[in-house]
Amino acid sequence: MYSGSILRTTNSCEAFHLKFNCMFYSAHQNIYKFIDVLKNVQKDTYKKLAVVVK
């Protein structure tokens, strides 16, 4: 989901925002799709943190 991207941004916040927006198919998703995406972002973050902590 968050693999290396061809698109470059000037900071990490912009990079996250770009990747987050790409997870949606339209500008106004329903709340259930939004929550699913947030859960996936959280899971990916926990996985990355677990690797760093080891």
PDBQT receptor file of N, H, CA, C and O in Angstrom, charges set to zero:
ATOM      1  N   MET A   1       0.816  -1.183   0.000  1.00  0.00    +0.000 N 
ATOM      2  CA  MET A   1       0.000   0.000   0.000  1.00  0.00    +0.000 C 
ATOM      3  C   MET A   1       0.866   1.256   0.000  1.00  0.00    +0.000 C 
ATOM      4  O   MET A   1       0.605   2.189  -0.760  1.00  0.00    +0.000 OA
ATOM      5  N   TYR A   2       1.887   1.287   0.841  1.00  0.00    +0.000 N 
ATOM      6  H   TYR A   2       2.099   0.530   1.459  1.00  0.00    +0.000 HD
ATOM      7  CA  TYR A   2       2.739   2.454   0.932  1.00  0.00    +0.000 C 
ATOM      8  C   TYR A   2       4.127   2.171   0.374  1.00  0.00    +0.000 C 
ATOM      9  O   TYR A   2       5.135   2.517   0.990  1.00  0.00    +0.000 OA
ATOM     10  N   SER A   3       4.172   1.551  -0.775  1.00  0.00    +0.000 N 
ATOM     11  H   SER A   3       3.353   1.270  -1.275  1.00  0.00    +0.000 HD
ATOM     12  CA  SER A   3       5.468   1.260  -1.366  1.00  0.00    +0.000 C 
ATOM     13  C   SER A   3       6.068   2.530  -1.957  1.00  0.00    +0.000 C 
ATOM     14  O   SER A   3       5.422   3.577  -1.991  1.00  0.00    +0.000 OA
ATOM     15  N   GLY A   4       7.291   2.426  -2.414  1.00  0.00    +0.000 N 
ATOM     16  H   GLY A   4       7.816   1.576  -2.387  1.00  0.00    +0.000 HD
ATOM     17  CA  GLY A   4       7.956   3.580  -3.006  1.00  0.00    +0.000 C 
ATOM     18  C   GLY A   4       7.148   4.138  -4.164  1.00  0.00    +0.000 C 
ATOM     19  O   GLY A   4       6.638   3.387  -4.995  1.00  0.00    +0.000 OA
ATOM     20  N   SER A   5       7.036   5.413  -4.213  1.00  0.00    +0.000 N 
ATOM     21  H   SER A   5       7.450   6.024  -3.537  1.00  0.00    +0.000 HD
ATOM     22  CA  SER A   5       6.204   6.049  -5.217  1.00  0.00    +0.000 C 
ATOM     23  C   SER A   5       7.075   6.800  -6.221  1.00  0.00    +0.000 C 
ATOM     24  O   SER A   5       8.137   7.318  -5.877  1.00  0.00    +0.000 OA
ATOM     25  N   ILE A   6       6.613   6.848  -7.450  1.00  0.00    +0.000 N 
ATOM     26  H   ILE A   6       5.750   6.427  -7.730  1.00  0.00    +0.000 HD
ATOM     27  CA  ILE A   6       7.307   7.622  -8.473  1.00  0.00    +0.000 C 
ATOM     28  C   ILE A   6       7.106   9.107  -8.204  1.00  0.00    +0.000 C 
ATOM     29  O   ILE A   6       7.995   9.920  -8.455  1.00  0.00    +0.000 OA
ATOM     30  N   LEU A   7       5.930   9.451  -7.692  1.00  0.00    +0.000 N 
ATOM     31  H   LEU A   7       5.207   8.790  -7.488  1.00  0.00    +0.000 HD
ATOM     32  CA  LEU A   7       5.624  10.847  -7.415  1.00  0.00    +0.000 C 
ATOM     33  C   LEU A   7       6.423  11.335  -6.216  1.00  0.00    +0.000 C 
ATOM     34  O   LEU A   7       6.503  10.646  -5.199  1.00  0.00    +0.000 OA
ATOM     35  N   ARG A   8       7.001  12.495  -6.328  1.00  0.00    +0.000 N 
ATOM     36  H   ARG A   8       6.936  13.054  -7.154  1.00  0.00    +0.000 HD
ATOM     37  CA  ARG A   8       7.795  13.069  -5.242  1.00  0.00    +0.000 C 
ATOM     38  C   ARG A   8       7.057  14.268  -4.661  1.00  0.00    +0.000 C 
ATOM     39  O   ARG A   8       6.409  15.020  -5.389  1.00  0.00    +0.000 OA
ATOM     40  N   THR A   9       7.159  14.441  -3.359  1.00  0.00    +0.000 N 
ATOM     41  H   THR A   9       7.686  13.830  -2.768  1.00  0.00    +0.000 HD
ATOM     42  CA  THR A   9       6.580  15.602  -2.702  1.00  0.00    +0.000 C 
ATOM     43  C   THR A   9       7.655  16.272  -1.878  1.00  0.00    +0.000 C 
ATOM     44  O   THR A   9       8.758  15.745  -1.734  1.00  0.00    +0.000 OA
ATOM     45  N   THR A  10       7.333  17.443  -1.334  1.00  0.00    +0.000 N 
ATOM     46  H   THR A  10       6.437  17.872  -1.451  1.00  0.00    +0.000 HD
ATOM     47  CA  THR A  10       8.342  18.204  -0.612  1.00  0.00    +0.000 C 
ATOM     48  C   THR A  10       8.452  17.793   0.847  1.00  0.00    +0.000 C 
ATOM     49  O   THR A  10       9.454  18.104   1.491  1.00  0.00    +0.000 OA
ATOM     50  N   ASN A  11       7.458  17.108   1.387  1.00  0.00    +0.000 N 
ATOM     51  H   ASN A  11       6.644  16.856   0.864  1.00  0.00    +0.000 HD
ATOM     52  CA  ASN A  11       7.583  16.665   2.769  1.00  0.00    +0.000 C 
ATOM     53  C   ASN A  11       6.725  15.423   3.024  1.00  0.00    +0.000 C 
ATOM     54  O   ASN A  11       5.934  15.014   2.174  1.00  0.00    +0.000 OA
ATOM     55  N   SER A  12       6.896  14.841   4.191  1.00  0.00    +0.000 N 
ATOM     56  H   SER A  12       7.539  15.173   4.882  1.00  0.00    +0.000 HD
ATOM     57  CA  SER A  12       6.215  13.584   4.500  1.00  0.00    +0.000 C 
ATOM     58  C   SER A  12       4.709  13.765   4.649  1.00  0.00    +0.000 C 
ATOM     59  O   SER A  12       3.952  12.847   4.332  1.00  0.00    +0.000 OA
ATOM     60  N   CYS A  13       4.258  14.916   5.120  1.00  0.00    +0.000 N 
ATOM     61  H   CYS A  13       4.873  15.661   5.377  1.00  0.00    +0.000 HD
ATOM     62  CA  CYS A  13       2.816  15.158   5.249  1.00  0.00    +0.000 C 
ATOM     63  C   CYS A  13       2.144  15.168   3.876  1.00  0.00    +0.000 C 
ATOM     64  O   CYS A  13       1.073  14.588   3.699  1.00  0.00    +0.000 OA
ATOM     65  N   GLU A  14       2.765  15.818   2.924  1.00  0.00    +0.000 N 
ATOM     66  H   GLU A  14       3.635  16.289   3.067  1.00  0.00    +0.000 HD
ATOM     67  CA  GLU A  14       2.208  15.834   1.571  1.00  0.00    +0.000 C 
ATOM     68  C   GLU A  14       2.224  14.445   0.958  1.00  0.00    +0.000 C 
ATOM     69  O   GLU A  14       1.290  14.070   0.249  1.00  0.00    +0.000 OA
ATOM     70  N   ALA A  15       3.265  13.684   1.219  1.00  0.00    +0.000 N 
ATOM     71  H   ALA A  15       4.024  13.988   1.795  1.00  0.00    +0.000 HD
ATOM     72  CA  ALA A  15       3.351  12.318   0.697  1.00  0.00    +0.000 C 
ATOM     73  C   ALA A  15       2.228  11.453   1.269  1.00  0.00    +0.000 C 
ATOM     74  O   ALA A  15       1.583  10.704   0.536  1.00  0.00    +0.000 OA
ATOM     75  N   PHE A  16       1.995  11.558   2.578  1.00  0.00    +0.000 N 
ATOM     76  H   PHE A  16       2.519  12.167   3.174  1.00  0.00    +0.000 HD
ATOM     77  CA  PHE A  16       0.910  10.797   3.198  1.00  0.00    +0.000 C 
ATOM     78  C   PHE A  16      -0.432  11.213   2.608  1.00  0.00    +0.000 C 
ATOM     79  O   PHE A  16      -1.260  10.358   2.294  1.00  0.00    +0.000 OA
ATOM     80  N   HIS A  17      -0.655  12.501   2.454  1.00  0.00    +0.000 N 
ATOM     81  H   HIS A  17       0.017  13.196   2.709  1.00  0.00    +0.000 HD
ATOM     82  CA  HIS A  17      -1.927  13.004   1.930  1.00  0.00    +0.000 C 
ATOM     83  C   HIS A  17      -2.164  12.490   0.513  1.00  0.00    +0.000 C 
ATOM     84  O   HIS A  17      -3.283  12.098   0.181  1.00  0.00    +0.000 OA
ATOM     85  N   LEU A  18      -1.144  12.485  -0.313  1.00  0.00    +0.000 N 
ATOM     86  H   LEU A  18      -0.235  12.804  -0.043  1.00  0.00    +0.000 HD
ATOM     87  CA  LEU A  18      -1.257  11.982  -1.678  1.00  0.00    +0.000 C 
ATOM     88  C   LEU A  18      -1.636  10.500  -1.682  1.00  0.00    +0.000 C 
ATOM     89  O   LEU A  18      -2.560  10.094  -2.386  1.00  0.00    +0.000 OA
ATOM     90  N   LYS A  19      -0.930   9.705  -0.905  1.00  0.00    +0.000 N 
ATOM     91  H   LYS A  19      -0.180  10.035  -0.332  1.00  0.00    +0.000 HD
ATOM     92  CA  LYS A  19      -1.206   8.271  -0.848  1.00  0.00    +0.000 C 
ATOM     93  C   LYS A  19      -2.580   7.985  -0.255  1.00  0.00    +0.000 C 
ATOM     94  O   LYS A  19      -3.284   7.086  -0.714  1.00  0.00    +0.000 OA
ATOM     95  N   PHE A  20      -2.963   8.758   0.773  1.00  0.00    +0.000 N 
ATOM     96  H   PHE A  20      -2.391   9.489   1.145  1.00  0.00    +0.000 HD
ATOM     97  CA  PHE A  20      -4.266   8.583   1.407  1.00  0.00    +0.000 C 
ATOM     98  C   PHE A  20      -5.388   8.881   0.416  1.00  0.00    +0.000 C 
ATOM     99  O   PHE A  20      -6.360   8.129   0.344  1.00  0.00    +0.000 OA
ATOM    100  N   ASN A  21      -5.269   9.951  -0.335  1.00  0.00    +0.000 N 
ATOM    101  H   ASN A  21      -4.480  10.562  -0.276  1.00  0.00    +0.000 HD
ATOM    102  CA  ASN A  21      -6.290  10.301  -1.319  1.00  0.00    +0.000 C 
ATOM    103  C   ASN A  21      -6.387   9.283  -2.438  1.00  0.00    +0.000 C 
ATOM    104  O   ASN A  21      -7.463   9.086  -3.003  1.00  0.00    +0.000 OA
ATOM    105  N   CYS A  22      -5.287   8.638  -2.765  1.00  0.00    +0.000 N 
ATOM    106  H   CYS A  22      -4.413   8.798  -2.306  1.00  0.00    +0.000 HD
ATOM    107  CA  CYS A  22      -5.305   7.632  -3.831  1.00  0.00    +0.000 C 
ATOM    108  C   CYS A  22      -6.046   6.360  -3.423  1.00  0.00    +0.000 C 
ATOM    109  O   CYS A  22      -6.369   5.535  -4.278  1.00  0.00    +0.000 OA
ATOM    110  N   MET A  23      -6.313   6.196  -2.156  1.00  0.00    +0.000 N 
ATOM    111  H   MET A  23      -6.051   6.867  -1.462  1.00  0.00    +0.000 HD
ATOM    112  CA  MET A  23      -7.020   5.011  -1.669  1.00  0.00    +0.000 C 
ATOM    113  C   MET A  23      -8.528   5.087  -1.901  1.00  0.00    +0.000 C 
ATOM    114  O   MET A  23      -9.235   4.103  -1.685  1.00  0.00    +0.000 OA
ATOM    115  N   PHE A  24      -9.019   6.228  -2.333  1.00  0.00    +0.000 N 
ATOM    116  H   PHE A  24      -8.444   7.027  -2.508  1.00  0.00    +0.000 HD
ATOM    117  CA  PHE A  24     -10.451   6.413  -2.550  1.00  0.00    +0.000 C 
ATOM    118  C   PHE A  24     -10.740   6.532  -4.041  1.00  0.00    +0.000 C 
ATOM    119  O   PHE A  24      -9.932   7.053  -4.809  1.00  0.00    +0.000 OA
ATOM    120  N   TYR A  25     -11.913   6.037  -4.432  1.00  0.00    +0.000 N 
ATOM    121  H   TYR A  25     -12.570   5.614  -3.807  1.00  0.00    +0.000 HD
ATOM    122  CA  TYR A  25     -12.290   6.067  -5.843  1.00  0.00    +0.000 C 
ATOM    123  C   TYR A  25     -13.050   7.335  -6.207  1.00  0.00    +0.000 C 
ATOM    124  O   TYR A  25     -13.115   7.699  -7.381  1.00  0.00    +0.000 OA
ATOM    125  N   SER A  26     -13.619   8.007  -5.226  1.00  0.00    +0.000 N 
ATOM    126  H   SER A  26     -13.566   7.711  -4.272  1.00  0.00    +0.000 HD
ATOM    127  CA  SER A  26     -14.340   9.250  -5.493  1.00  0.00    +0.000 C 
ATOM    128  C   SER A  26     -14.064  10.235  -4.363  1.00  0.00    +0.000 C 
ATOM    129  O   SER A  26     -13.523   9.867  -3.320  1.00  0.00    +0.000 OA
ATOM    130  N   ALA A  27     -14.438  11.476  -4.582  1.00  0.00    +0.000 N 
ATOM    131  H   ALA A  27     -14.878  11.775  -5.429  1.00  0.00    +0.000 HD
ATOM    132  CA  ALA A  27     -14.153  12.528  -3.602  1.00  0.00    +0.000 C 
ATOM    133  C   ALA A  27     -14.986  12.385  -2.334  1.00  0.00    +0.000 C 
ATOM    134  O   ALA A  27     -14.550  12.802  -1.262  1.00  0.00    +0.000 OA
ATOM    135  N   HIS A  28     -16.175  11.803  -2.441  1.00  0.00    +0.000 N 
ATOM    136  H   HIS A  28     -16.529  11.464  -3.312  1.00  0.00    +0.000 HD
ATOM    137  CA  HIS A  28     -17.081  11.722  -1.290  1.00  0.00    +0.000 C 
ATOM    138  C   HIS A  28     -17.491  10.277  -1.035  1.00  0.00    +0.000 C 
ATOM    139  O   HIS A  28     -18.559   9.837  -1.459  1.00  0.00    +0.000 OA
ATOM    140  N   GLN A  29     -16.628   9.548  -0.338  1.00  0.00    +0.000 N 
ATOM    141  H   GLN A  29     -15.760   9.906   0.007  1.00  0.00    +0.000 HD
ATOM    142  CA  GLN A  29     -16.913   8.154   0.000  1.00  0.00    +0.000 C 
ATOM    143  C   GLN A  29     -17.876   8.087   1.173  1.00  0.00    +0.000 C 
ATOM    144  O   GLN A  29     -18.034   9.053   1.920  1.00  0.00    +0.000 OA
ATOM    145  N   ASN A  30     -18.520   6.931   1.327  1.00  0.00    +0.000 N 
ATOM    146  H   ASN A  30     -18.391   6.147   0.720  1.00  0.00    +0.000 HD
ATOM    147  CA  ASN A  30     -19.358   6.766   2.508  1.00  0.00    +0.000 C 
ATOM    148  C   ASN A  30     -18.473   6.519   3.729  1.00  0.00    +0.000 C 
ATOM    149  O   ASN A  30     -17.286   6.219   3.597  1.00  0.00    +0.000 OA
ATOM    150  N   ILE A  31     -19.051   6.645   4.892  1.00  0.00    +0.000 N 
ATOM    151  H   ILE A  31     -20.015   6.889   4.999  1.00  0.00    +0.000 HD
ATOM    152  CA  ILE A  31     -18.288   6.579   6.142  1.00  0.00    +0.000 C 
ATOM    153  C   ILE A  31     -17.659   5.207   6.350  1.00  0.00    +0.000 C 
ATOM    154  O   ILE A  31     -16.587   5.111   6.948  1.00  0.00    +0.000 OA
ATOM    155  N   TYR A  32     -18.298   4.146   5.871  1.00  0.00    +0.000 N 
ATOM    156  H   TYR A  32     -19.168   4.224   5.384  1.00  0.00    +0.000 HD
ATOM    157  CA  TYR A  32     -17.774   2.800   6.073  1.00  0.00    +0.000 C 
ATOM    158  C   TYR A  32     -16.495   2.569   5.264  1.00  0.00    +0.000 C 
ATOM    159  O   TYR A  32     -15.558   1.939   5.755  1.00  0.00    +0.000 OA
ATOM    160  N   LYS A  33     -16.452   3.065   4.055  1.00  0.00    +0.000 N 
ATOM    161  H   LYS A  33     -17.213   3.577   3.657  1.00  0.00    +0.000 HD
ATOM    162  CA  LYS A  33     -15.238   2.967   3.246  1.00  0.00    +0.000 C 
ATOM    163  C   LYS A  33     -14.115   3.780   3.890  1.00  0.00    +0.000 C 
ATOM    164  O   LYS A  33     -12.970   3.333   3.935  1.00  0.00    +0.000 OA
ATOM    165  N   PHE A  34     -14.441   4.965   4.384  1.00  0.00    +0.000 N 
ATOM    166  H   PHE A  34     -15.372   5.329   4.347  1.00  0.00    +0.000 HD
ATOM    167  CA  PHE A  34     -13.459   5.818   5.040  1.00  0.00    +0.000 C 
ATOM    168  C   PHE A  34     -12.860   5.125   6.260  1.00  0.00    +0.000 C 
ATOM    169  O   PHE A  34     -11.645   5.156   6.459  1.00  0.00    +0.000 OA
ATOM    170  N   ILE A  35     -13.705   4.500   7.075  1.00  0.00    +0.000 N 
ATOM    171  H   ILE A  35     -14.692   4.474   6.913  1.00  0.00    +0.000 HD
ATOM    172  CA  ILE A  35     -13.231   3.789   8.267  1.00  0.00    +0.000 C 
ATOM    173  C   ILE A  35     -12.354   2.598   7.871  1.00  0.00    +0.000 C 
ATOM    174  O   ILE A  35     -11.338   2.344   8.517  1.00  0.00    +0.000 OA
ATOM    175  N   ASP A  36     -12.727   1.874   6.830  1.00  0.00    +0.000 N 
ATOM    176  H   ASP A  36     -13.553   2.081   6.305  1.00  0.00    +0.000 HD
ATOM    177  CA  ASP A  36     -11.906   0.754   6.354  1.00  0.00    +0.000 C 
ATOM    178  C   ASP A  36     -10.516   1.223   5.937  1.00  0.00    +0.000 C 
ATOM    179  O   ASP A  36      -9.517   0.574   6.246  1.00  0.00    +0.000 OA
ATOM    180  N   VAL A  37     -10.457   2.346   5.240  1.00  0.00    +0.000 N 
ATOM    181  H   VAL A  37     -11.269   2.873   4.989  1.00  0.00    +0.000 HD
ATOM    182  CA  VAL A  37      -9.163   2.878   4.814  1.00  0.00    +0.000 C 
ATOM    183  C   VAL A  37      -8.342   3.286   6.031  1.00  0.00    +0.000 C 
ATOM    184  O   VAL A  37      -7.143   3.013   6.082  1.00  0.00    +0.000 OA
ATOM    185  N   LEU A  38      -8.964   3.934   7.009  1.00  0.00    +0.000 N 
ATOM    186  H   LEU A  38      -9.938   4.156   6.968  1.00  0.00    +0.000 HD
ATOM    187  CA  LEU A  38      -8.246   4.323   8.227  1.00  0.00    +0.000 C 
ATOM    188  C   LEU A  38      -7.695   3.104   8.961  1.00  0.00    +0.000 C 
ATOM    189  O   LEU A  38      -6.570   3.136   9.460  1.00  0.00    +0.000 OA
ATOM    190  N   LYS A  39      -8.480   2.034   9.028  1.00  0.00    +0.000 N 
ATOM    191  H   LYS A  39      -9.394   2.008   8.623  1.00  0.00    +0.000 HD
ATOM    192  CA  LYS A  39      -8.012   0.810   9.679  1.00  0.00    +0.000 C 
ATOM    193  C   LYS A  39      -6.813   0.218   8.939  1.00  0.00    +0.000 C 
ATOM    194  O   LYS A  39      -5.870  -0.262   9.567  1.00  0.00    +0.000 OA
ATOM    195  N   ASN A  40      -6.848   0.250   7.622  1.00  0.00    +0.000 N 
ATOM    196  H   ASN A  40      -7.614   0.640   7.111  1.00  0.00    +0.000 HD
ATOM    197  CA  ASN A  40      -5.721  -0.271   6.836  1.00  0.00    +0.000 C 
ATOM    198  C   ASN A  40      -4.475   0.575   7.043  1.00  0.00    +0.000 C 
ATOM    199  O   ASN A  40      -3.370   0.039   7.134  1.00  0.00    +0.000 OA
ATOM    200  N   VAL A  41      -4.638   1.883   7.119  1.00  0.00    +0.000 N 
ATOM    201  H   VAL A  41      -5.535   2.319   7.045  1.00  0.00    +0.000 HD
ATOM    202  CA  VAL A  41      -3.498   2.763   7.377  1.00  0.00    +0.000 C 
ATOM    203  C   VAL A  41      -2.916   2.460   8.751  1.00  0.00    +0.000 C 
ATOM    204  O   VAL A  41      -1.698   2.421   8.920  1.00  0.00    +0.000 OA
ATOM    205  N   GLN A  42      -3.785   2.246   9.729  1.00  0.00    +0.000 N 
ATOM    206  H   GLN A  42      -4.776   2.277   9.591  1.00  0.00    +0.000 HD
ATOM    207  CA  GLN A  42      -3.328   1.936  11.077  1.00  0.00    +0.000 C 
ATOM    208  C   GLN A  42      -2.563   0.611  11.102  1.00  0.00    +0.000 C 
ATOM    209  O   GLN A  42      -1.511   0.518  11.734  1.00  0.00    +0.000 OA
ATOM    210  N   LYS A  43      -3.084  -0.411  10.423  1.00  0.00    +0.000 N 
ATOM    211  H   LYS A  43      -3.939  -0.336   9.910  1.00  0.00    +0.000 HD
ATOM    212  CA  LYS A  43      -2.403  -1.704  10.374  1.00  0.00    +0.000 C 
ATOM    213  C   LYS A  43      -1.019  -1.578   9.745  1.00  0.00    +0.000 C 
ATOM    214  O   LYS A  43      -0.043  -2.126  10.256  1.00  0.00    +0.000 OA
ATOM    215  N   ASP A  44      -0.945  -0.857   8.637  1.00  0.00    +0.000 N 
ATOM    216  H   ASP A  44      -1.738  -0.412   8.222  1.00  0.00    +0.000 HD
ATOM    217  CA  ASP A  44       0.342  -0.672   7.963  1.00  0.00    +0.000 C 
ATOM    218  C   ASP A  44       1.332   0.080   8.852  1.00  0.00    +0.000 C 
ATOM    219  O   ASP A  44       2.522  -0.235   8.866  1.00  0.00    +0.000 OA
ATOM    220  N   THR A  45       0.845   1.059   9.582  1.00  0.00    +0.000 N 
ATOM    221  H   THR A  45      -0.121   1.315   9.571  1.00  0.00    +0.000 HD
ATOM    222  CA  THR A  45       1.708   1.828  10.491  1.00  0.00    +0.000 C 
ATOM    223  C   THR A  45       2.240   0.944  11.608  1.00  0.00    +0.000 C 
ATOM    224  O   THR A  45       3.420   1.022  11.949  1.00  0.00    +0.000 OA
ATOM    225  N   TYR A  46       1.385   0.101  12.183  1.00  0.00    +0.000 N 
ATOM    226  H   TYR A  46       0.426   0.037  11.906  1.00  0.00    +0.000 HD
ATOM    227  CA  TYR A  46       1.829  -0.813  13.237  1.00  0.00    +0.000 C 
ATOM    228  C   TYR A  46       2.886  -1.777  12.714  1.00  0.00    +0.000 C 
ATOM    229  O   TYR A  46       3.850  -2.083  13.416  1.00  0.00    +0.000 OA
ATOM    230  N   LYS A  47       2.709  -2.261  11.477  1.00  0.00    +0.000 N 
ATOM    231  H   LYS A  47       1.926  -2.013  10.907  1.00  0.00    +0.000 HD
ATOM    232  CA  LYS A  47       3.689  -3.178  10.882  1.00  0.00    +0.000 C 
ATOM    233  C   LYS A  47       5.040  -2.478  10.718  1.00  0.00    +0.000 C 
ATOM    234  O   LYS A  47       6.082  -3.053  11.033  1.00  0.00    +0.000 OA
ATOM    235  N   LYS A  48       5.020  -1.247  10.229  1.00  0.00    +0.000 N 
ATOM    236  H   LYS A  48       4.174  -0.780   9.973  1.00  0.00    +0.000 HD
ATOM    237  CA  LYS A  48       6.265  -0.516  10.040  1.00  0.00    +0.000 C 
ATOM    238  C   LYS A  48       6.947  -0.244  11.370  1.00  0.00    +0.000 C 
ATOM    239  O   LYS A  48       8.170  -0.346  11.469  1.00  0.00    +0.000 OA
ATOM    240  N   LEU A  49       6.176   0.101  12.394  1.00  0.00    +0.000 N 
ATOM    241  H   LEU A  49       5.183   0.184  12.314  1.00  0.00    +0.000 HD
ATOM    242  CA  LEU A  49       6.747   0.364  13.713  1.00  0.00    +0.000 C 
ATOM    243  C   LEU A  49       7.346  -0.893  14.325  1.00  0.00    +0.000 C 
ATOM    244  O   LEU A  49       8.377  -0.825  14.994  1.00  0.00    +0.000 OA
ATOM    245  N   ALA A  50       6.718  -2.023  14.108  1.00  0.00    +0.000 N 
ATOM    246  H   ALA A  50       5.880  -2.078  13.565  1.00  0.00    +0.000 HD
ATOM    247  CA  ALA A  50       7.230  -3.283  14.645  1.00  0.00    +0.000 C 
ATOM    248  C   ALA A  50       8.591  -3.611  14.042  1.00  0.00    +0.000 C 
ATOM    249  O   ALA A  50       9.458  -4.145  14.733  1.00  0.00    +0.000 OA
ATOM    250  N   VAL A  51       8.786  -3.304  12.788  1.00  0.00    +0.000 N 
ATOM    251  H   VAL A  51       8.082  -2.870  12.227  1.00  0.00    +0.000 HD
ATOM    252  CA  VAL A  51      10.069  -3.545  12.134  1.00  0.00    +0.000 C 
ATOM    253  C   VAL A  51      11.130  -2.615  12.690  1.00  0.00    +0.000 C 
ATOM    254  O   VAL A  51      12.272  -3.030  12.888  1.00  0.00    +0.000 OA
ATOM    255  N   VAL A  52      10.777  -1.374  12.944  1.00  0.00    +0.000 N 
ATOM    256  H   VAL A  52       9.849  -1.037  12.783  1.00  0.00    +0.000 HD
ATOM    257  CA  VAL A  52      11.731  -0.389  13.458  1.00  0.00    +0.000 C 
ATOM    258  C   VAL A  52      12.135  -0.717  14.884  1.00  0.00    +0.000 C 
ATOM    259  O   VAL A  52      13.298  -0.543  15.247  1.00  0.00    +0.000 OA
ATOM    260  N   VAL A  53      11.207  -1.186  15.694  1.00  0.00    +0.000 N 
ATOM    261  H   VAL A  53      10.262  -1.328  15.399  1.00  0.00    +0.000 HD
ATOM    262  CA  VAL A  53      11.477  -1.475  17.099  1.00  0.00    +0.000 C 
ATOM    263  C   VAL A  53      12.404  -2.675  17.252  1.00  0.00    +0.000 C 
ATOM    264  O   VAL A  53      13.178  -2.730  18.208  1.00  0.00    +0.000 OA
ATOM    265  N   LYS A  54      12.345  -3.635  16.336  1.00  0.00    +0.000 N 
ATOM    266  H   LYS A  54      11.716  -3.591  15.560  1.00  0.00    +0.000 HD
ATOM    267  CA  LYS A  54      13.175  -4.848  16.447  1.00  0.00    +0.000 C 
ATOM    268  C   LYS A  54      14.612  -4.561  16.351  1.00  0.00    +0.000 C 
ATOM    269  O   LYS A  54      15.431  -5.477  16.426  1.00  0.00    +0.000 OA
TER     270      LYS A  54
